[in-house]
Amino acid sequence: MTALPSKKLEAWRYTDLAPLSEISFGAVPVAVAPVLPESDLPRLVFLNGVFSEVLSSRLDFAGAFDAVADASAQPLARINAEQARDGVTLTIPDGIDAGTVLLISHASGDAPFAFHLRHRVALGQGASLTIVDIAKGDGVYWHNPVTDITLAAGAKLNHYRLQDESREAFSLATIRAHIEAGAAYEHFTATIGARLSRTEIHASLAGEQATAHLNAAQMLTGEQHGDFTTVIAHKAPNCPSRQTVKSVLSGLSRGVFQGRIEVDRIAQKTDGYQMSQALLLSPHAEMDIKPELRIYADDVKCSHGATIGALDEDQVFYLRSRGIPEAEARSILVRAFLDDALAPVQQEEAKALFEAAIENWWVSQ
């Protein structure tokens, strides 16, 4: 099997997988059906990495898992290709609005185990789809999903992810999106769960006016480690990309954001922007930010920004002076801080889901 990446690799210098390598993962146990979100939306459910036909909806555009070799440079994607046993293929024909689909993964077991889901999403010309991707679980496990996305000209995919895995779990997700002319990939990840997590996104803007928006909110506590890493490759002219990453860290937690914008020589009129902001609620929390621009064109507009700080005590005092209890005042300020990252989530049920998850995280502090 392909070896786990080490900190000797530049892309992994801030995230150490040694704790994962020290665990012996056994056979995947039989899953217990979880309590699923109350929703009328169609759903595709995976329990311990296995598709549950009983809990899932029948969808004309959903196909079964198909094994594939992977010679990519991403070691976790290669491990996934070697170990994957299940997943879903979503194929949307030209011009079809397929609405919203829940993609749910739930894991549970008494002993450590690992599973490697392999998903494919392909949208035809002018097609659209919204995926609300929810990962939850209990116990010690390693979830290593890979999602490959292809968007034909004029297609639009909204991909909203809630990573709320077990606090003992390892969640390492790889997402790769190929975006043709005039197509748009709108992504949002909320990282709340897992002992150690990483979301790694590679987006290729392959045709003129292709768009990628990669947003995230990380809410970590205790000794959690969360890593949001992105690479946006501008391979055609006149393509905009935006990244907004907000992190709220308490306890001994550590957050990471690595964002790279690559602009090919042909990609004139590129407009790329990334912003990372971290709010430290503890003097022991840590945030590592590594923005990177690789530009080979000469007519571009690319920029990045980063801030790290604590809650403004003057703002807390102002709210308290208006009769708002201190805990509620701090909650209001944290929620306001996260608003920018959450703004792209327009689907009503998805927005309510993320808002509830953020509220539950704050209440548990």
C-alpha positions in Angstrom: 0.0 0.0 0.0 1.1 3.6 -0.7 2.8 5.1 2.4 1.2 7.9 4.4 2.7 11.3 3.6 5.2 12.7 6.1 6.1 16.2 7.2 9.1 15.9 4.9 6.7 16.8 2.1 6.1 20.5 1.9 2.4 20.1 1.5 2.3 18.2 4.8 4.7 20.3 6.9 1.9 21.5 9.2 0.0 18.2 9.5 1.6 15.2 11.1 0.0 11.8 10.4 2.2 10.0 12.9 -0.8 9.4 15.3 -2.7 7.8 12.4 0.2 5.5 11.6 0.4 4.3 15.2 -3.1 2.8 15.1 -3.8 -0.7 13.8 -7.1 -0.7 11.9 -9.1 -3.9 11.8 -12.0 -5.2 9.8 -14.9 -2.9 9.1 -17.7 -3.8 11.6 -21.4 -4.1 10.8 -22.9 -0.7 11.1 -25.8 0.3 13.3 -28.3 2.5 11.5 -28.0 6.1 12.8 -30.6 8.8 13.4 -30.6 10.6 10.0 -31.5 14.3 9.5 -35.2 15.0 9.1 -35.5 16.1 5.5 -37.7 15.4 2.4 -34.6 15.7 0.2 -33.4 12.6 -1.6 -30.5 11.0 0.1 -27.6 8.6 -0.5 -26.4 6.9 2.8 -23.2 5.1 3.5 -22.7 3.2 6.8 -19.1 2.4 7.7 -18.2 2.9 4.0 -21.0 0.7 2.6 -23.9 1.9 0.6 -27.3 1.4 2.4 -30.0 0.8 -0.1 -32.6 0.7 2.6 -31.8 4.1 3.9 -31.2 5.7 0.5 -33.5 7.2 -2.1 -33.7 5.8 -5.7 -32.1 8.4 -8.1 -32.1 8.0 -11.8 -28.8 9.8 -12.1 -27.0 7.8 -9.4 -24.7 4.9 -10.3 -22.8 2.4 -8.4 -19.1 2.4 -7.4 -16.5 1.7 -10.1 -12.9 0.9 -9.2 -10.3 3.0 -10.8 -6.5 3.2 -10.8 -5.0 6.5 -9.6 -1.5 7.6 -10.4 -2.0 11.1 -9.0 0.6 13.0 -6.9 -1.7 12.9 -3.9 -0.7 10.0 -1.7 -4.1 9.8 0.1 -5.9 9.6 -3.3 -3.6 6.7 -4.3 -4.3 4.9 -1.0 -8.0 5.5 -1.6 -7.7 3.9 -5.1 -6.0 0.9 -3.6 -8.5 0.4 -0.8 -11.9 1.8 -2.0 -14.8 -0.6 -2.0 -17.8 1.6 -2.4 -19.0 5.0 -3.5 -21.5 6.7 -5.8 -21.3 8.1 -9.3 -23.7 11.0 -10.0 -24.2 11.9 -13.7 -26.4 14.8 -14.6 -27.3 15.1 -18.3 -27.0 18.4 -20.3 -29.4 21.1 -19.2 -30.9 19.3 -16.3 -31.4 20.9 -12.8 -31.1 17.9 -10.5 -32.0 19.9 -7.4 -30.4 19.0 -4.0 -29.1 15.6 -2.8 -28.0 14.6 0.7 -24.8 12.5 0.7 -24.5 11.0 4.2 -21.6 9.0 5.7 -21.9 7.6 9.2 -19.3 5.5 11.0 -19.5 3.6 14.3 -17.6 0.6 15.8 -16.0 -0.7 19.0 -12.5 -1.2 17.5 -10.5 1.0 15.1 -11.3 0.5 11.4 -10.8 2.4 8.1 -12.9 3.0 5.0 -12.2 4.8 1.7 -15.2 6.0 -0.2 -14.8 6.9 -3.9 -17.3 9.3 -5.4 -17.6 10.8 -8.9 -19.7 13.7 -10.0 -20.2 14.7 -13.6 -22.4 17.5 -14.8 -23.3 17.9 -18.5 -23.4 21.3 -20.3 -25.7 23.7 -18.4 -26.6 21.2 -15.8 -26.8 22.0 -12.1 -26.8 20.2 -8.8 -26.5 20.9 -5.1 -24.8 18.2 -2.8 -25.1 18.5 1.0 -22.3 16.2 2.1 -22.6 15.2 5.8 -20.0 13.0 7.7 -20.6 11.9 11.2 -19.7 9.0 13.5 -18.7 7.5 16.8 -15.5 5.8 17.9 -12.0 5.5 16.4 -11.9 5.2 12.6 -10.2 6.6 9.5 -12.4 8.1 6.8 -10.4 8.7 3.6 -12.9 9.8 0.9 -12.0 11.0 -2.6 -14.5 13.0 -4.8 -13.7 13.6 -8.4 -15.8 16.3 -10.1 -16.2 17.2 -13.8 -18.2 20.2 -14.8 -18.9 20.7 -18.5 -19.4 24.1 -20.0 -22.0 26.2 -18.2 -22.6 23.7 -15.4 -22.9 24.6 -11.8 -22.2 22.5 -8.7 -22.9 23.7 -5.1 -21.0 21.4 -2.8 -21.6 22.0 0.9 -19.8 19.7 3.4 -20.4 19.2 7.1 -17.4 17.4 8.7 -18.7 16.5 12.2 -17.0 13.2 12.7 -16.2 11.5 16.0 -13.7 13.5 18.1 -11.6 10.3 18.1 -11.6 9.9 14.3 -9.3 10.8 11.5 -10.9 12.5 8.5 -8.8 13.1 5.4 -10.8 14.1 2.3 -9.5 14.8 -1.2 -11.6 16.7 -3.7 -10.6 17.3 -7.3 -12.7 19.4 -9.7 -12.2 20.0 -13.4 -14.2 23.1 -14.5 -14.8 23.9 -18.1 -15.8 27.2 -19.7 -18.5 29.2 -17.9 -18.9 26.5 -15.3 -18.9 27.2 -11.6 -17.9 25.2 -8.5 -19.2 26.6 -5.2 -17.7 24.9 -2.2 -18.1 25.2 1.5 -16.7 23.0 4.3 -17.5 23.3 8.0 -14.9 21.4 10.0 -16.1 20.7 13.5 -15.3 17.0 14.3 -12.4 14.6 14.1 -9.2 14.4 16.2 -7.2 15.1 13.0 -8.8 16.3 9.8 -7.7 17.6 6.4 -9.7 18.8 3.4 -7.5 19.0 0.3 -9.1 20.5 -2.8 -7.6 20.7 -6.3 -9.6 22.9 -8.7 -8.6 23.3 -12.3 -10.2 26.2 -14.2 -9.9 24.8 -17.8 -12.1 27.1 -19.9 -12.7 30.8 -20.1 -15.0 32.3 -17.4 -14.8 29.1 -15.3 -15.3 30.0 -11.6 -14.2 28.4 -8.3 -15.3 29.6 -4.8 -13.7 27.6 -2.0 -14.9 28.6 1.4 -14.5 27.0 4.8 -15.2 27.5 8.5 -13.0 25.6 11.1 -14.3 25.3 14.6 -11.9 23.4 16.8 -11.4 22.8 20.5 -9.4 20.5 22.9 -6.5 19.0 21.0 -8.1 18.9 17.6 -6.1 19.5 14.5 -7.9 20.9 11.3 -6.2 21.5 7.9 -7.8 23.1 4.9 -5.5 23.0 1.9 -6.4 24.2 -1.6 -4.7 24.4 -5.0 -6.6 26.4 -7.7 -5.0 26.1 -11.2 -5.9 28.9 -13.6 -5.4 27.2 -17.0 -7.6 29.6 -19.2 -8.1 33.4 -19.5 -10.7 35.4 -17.7 -11.3 33.1 -14.8 -12.1 34.4 -11.3 -11.5 32.4 -8.1 -12.3 33.3 -4.5 -11.3 31.7 -1.1 -12.5 32.7 2.3 -11.4 30.6 5.3 -12.5 31.5 8.9 -11.1 29.6 11.8 -12.3 29.7 15.5 -9.9 27.9 17.8 -10.1 27.2 21.5 -8.3 25.0 24.0 -5.1 23.5 22.6 -6.4 23.2 19.0 -4.5 23.9 15.9 -5.8 25.1 12.5 -4.0 25.2 9.2 -4.8 26.9 5.9 -2.6 26.4 2.9 -3.9 28.1 -0.3 -2.1 28.1 -3.6 -3.2 30.0 -6.7 -1.4 28.8 -9.9 -1.7 31.0 -13.1 -0.5 29.5 -16.4 1.0 31.8 -19.0 -2.1 31.5 -21.1 -4.4 32.5 -18.2 -4.4 36.3 -18.8 -7.0 38.4 -17.0 -7.1 36.0 -14.1 -8.7 37.4 -10.9 -7.7 35.3 -7.9 -8.2 36.2 -4.2 -7.9 34.4 -0.9 -8.4 35.5 2.7 -7.8 33.6 5.9 -8.9 34.9 9.3 -8.5 33.2 12.6 -10.1 33.9 15.9 -8.2 32.5 18.9 -10.3 31.9 22.0 -7.4 30.5 24.0 -3.8 31.6 24.4 -2.8 28.0 23.7 -4.5 27.7 20.3 -2.4 27.9 17.2 -3.1 28.9 13.6 -0.7 28.3 10.6 -1.4 30.1 7.4 0.6 29.7 4.1 -0.7 31.6 1.2 1.1 31.0 -2.1 0.9 32.6 -5.6 2.6 31.1 -8.6 2.0 33.4 -11.5 3.4 33.0 -15.1 1.0 35.5 -16.8 1.6 39.2 -16.8 -2.0 40.6 -16.9 -3.6 39.3 -13.7 -5.1 40.5 -10.5 -4.2 38.1 -7.6 -4.0 38.9 -3.9 -4.1 37.3 -0.5 -4.6 38.4 3.1 -4.4 36.9 6.6 -5.3 38.0 10.1 -5.0 36.2 13.5 -6.4 37.7 16.7 -8.6 37.4 19.7 -12.2 38.6 20.4 -12.4 42.3 20.8 -13.0 42.9 24.5 -14.4 46.3 23.8 -17.1 44.7 21.6 -17.9 42.2 24.3 -18.1 45.0 26.9 -20.5 47.0 24.6 -22.9 44.0 24.2 -22.8 43.3 28.0 -23.5 47.0 28.6 -26.7 46.5 26.7 -27.8 43.7 29.0 -26.6 40.7 27.0 -24.9 38.0 29.2 -21.2 37.5 28.5 -21.5 34.0 27.0 -24.2 35.2 24.6 -22.2 38.3 23.7 -19.2 36.1 22.8 -21.5 33.8 20.8 -22.9 36.7 18.8 -19.4 37.9 17.9 -18.2 34.5 16.9 -21.3 33.9 14.8 -20.8 37.3 13.1 -17.1 36.4 12.4 -18.2 33.2 10.6 -20.9 34.9 8.5 -18.7 35.6 5.5 -17.6 32.0 5.1 -21.1 30.7 5.4 -22.6 33.3 3.0 -22.3 31.1 -0.1 -24.6 28.4 1.4 -27.9 29.5 -0.2 -29.9 26.2 0.0 -32.3 26.6 2.9 -32.0 23.2 4.6 -28.2 23.2 4.2 -27.9 26.7 5.7 -30.1 25.6 8.7 -28.0 22.5 9.1 -24.7 24.5 9.3 -26.2 27.1 11.6 -27.4 24.4 14.0 -23.9 22.7 13.9 -22.2 26.0 14.7 -24.6 26.8 17.5 -24.1 23.3 19.0 -20.4 23.7 18.8 -20.5 26.9 20.7 -22.9 25.6 23.4 -20.5 22.7 24.0 -17.5 25.0 24.8 
